[in-house]
């Protein structure tokens, strides 16, 4: 009566993964190839509708560090693990008037009114990369690192970072750390292994930036399985007794694909951090329903229910901020990519994550009310505050 299996997965789990993959790719006929990384020339004369300053495409800069193996044929990066980290610098043209977080990739004749496009790309040595990152620190000495999740190619993660940077309107250049995801629906287990194998490389990046006195705070933002990698990296730093590095970290985990008991173990090893860890969660995240199913129906951190008194008590005990972002619009049909929409509230989020606001009063369970997000801190404004002390 043994259940049929395919490539190591129960057939039901395989079918669920495929369904999720199709939903994630809805609206995109094909995934972007490495060709979208090739710089394009912006036209000198744009349409008349772009003559005003408001309508003109904006420009954002992104730094990227990856331990993926370079694709020497197409100029991108693959899904195998490299021995070294490659460092790059990009400039993007971002289309004006966007209503959502959807990314339209450039075609052979790029349209700056509708499409994101790379307009500059440069490979850097590690020292030059670190210096560029230091030059791009915000006025308060903050550096931001984004770690993508499962089923992402390098180019998808890079363009998503550009979208977040544009919507958040954060000064300086955000940093993408791209680990070697298989970028395949059925690659969940392979991605888990790749994330684990990337701990030392993310550790190296964070440690290199932290070494400078110009860096006062590093926002380490992990999405989905990237959140698992972030927590494992912080745990590794703690086991190395690198409290000097941990003291500069502000950890944000969006829809973290982490087993609840594994997360508890990670917290036990890490101990109390100077800045409380923030969890952005949603009960209706269907991608995490699937990962829970694959893991034998084990609960995932990204689906914590903040209305549960046990969760509220745990948030206070573990000194966490558990923030329900269900009210934020998702575009993937799964409720898993709300973090991308949250980017437009980046200034408020950065303020809330400030190391100066790490008192016990900032921990607990919260509801994010998107309708009032234009006012002060989105976690205290018109939304209700649940269980904070």
C-alpha positions, 0 to 999 in steps of 0.5 A: 500500500506504499504510496507512489513516489517520484524522484523521492517525493510522494506523488501528492507532494509533487503535484502540490509543488507543481501547482504552486510553481504554476501559480508562481509563474502565472502571468509570465509565459517564460522565466527570464533568461540570463540575457536580461542581465545584458546592459541596454542603452536608454533611448535619448528621446522618450515618448512625449508622456515621459517628458515630465519629471514625474513620468520619467523612468527612475534609476536604482543601483544594486550590489550583488554577491553570489556563490553560484557558478558563473555561466560563461556562455550566457553571462549569468549564473547557474544553480551549481555551487561555486568555490568563490563569491562573485561580486557585481554592481548594477544600475537599473532603469525602473519604469514609472507609474507602476501600480503593483510589484509585477516585473516586466523584463526587457525585450530585444527593444526595451521599453523604459515606460513598461520594462525594468532594464539593466543599464550598467553592469560591472564585476568588482573585486571583493575589496572594491565591492566592500568599499562601494557598499560602504560608500552607499551606506545610509546617513545613519550607517545602515546597510541592507542585505536581501536574501531570496527564497526557494525557486529563484534564478539569479536574474529573478532575485536581482530584478526583485531587489531592484523593484524593492529598492525602487519602491522603498526609495532607500538611499544607497545601494541595497545588496543582494546575496544570491545562493544557488537555488535550482530555480525549479519547482521540484528543487525544494530539497536541493534548495534546502541543501544549497541554502545550508551550504551557503552559510559561510559565504553569507557569514563572510559577506556580513563579517566583511561589511561589519568590520568597518566602523562606518557600518553601524547597522546591517539589515539582514532581510531573508524571504522564505527559505532565505530566512532559514539561511539568515537564521543559520548564518546568525547561529553560526556567527554566535557559535563563532563568538562573533558578538561584535557582528551580531550586535550590528544586525537587525534581522527581518524574516519575511514568510520564513520557511522554517520549521517551528521547532528548528526555529526554536532551536536556532533561537536557543543557540543565538540567544538574545539579540540587541535588536529583536528579530522581526517575523512577517507572517500570514496565516493564508500563505499557501506556499508555506502550506505546501512546504509544511506538507512536504515536511510531514505536516510540520508547522512553518514560522511564516504561518504563525497565528498572532491571535493565538495566545500561545504565540503572543506569549512566545513572542514576548518570551523570546523577544520577537516582533511577530507582525501579521501582514495579511492585509498587504496585497500579494501578486503571486496568487499564493500570498507568499510575496507580500514582502515585495508590496511591503517595500513601499513602506520601507522607510517606516520599516527601517525606522522601526528596525532602528537599533535605538528602538529595541526596548522590550516595548517593541516586542510582541505580536502586531497587525500591520494595517496597510490602510494607515501605513502612510502615518508614522510607524506602520506597526503602531499606527491605525492597526491594532497592537496585540500583546506588546508590553 
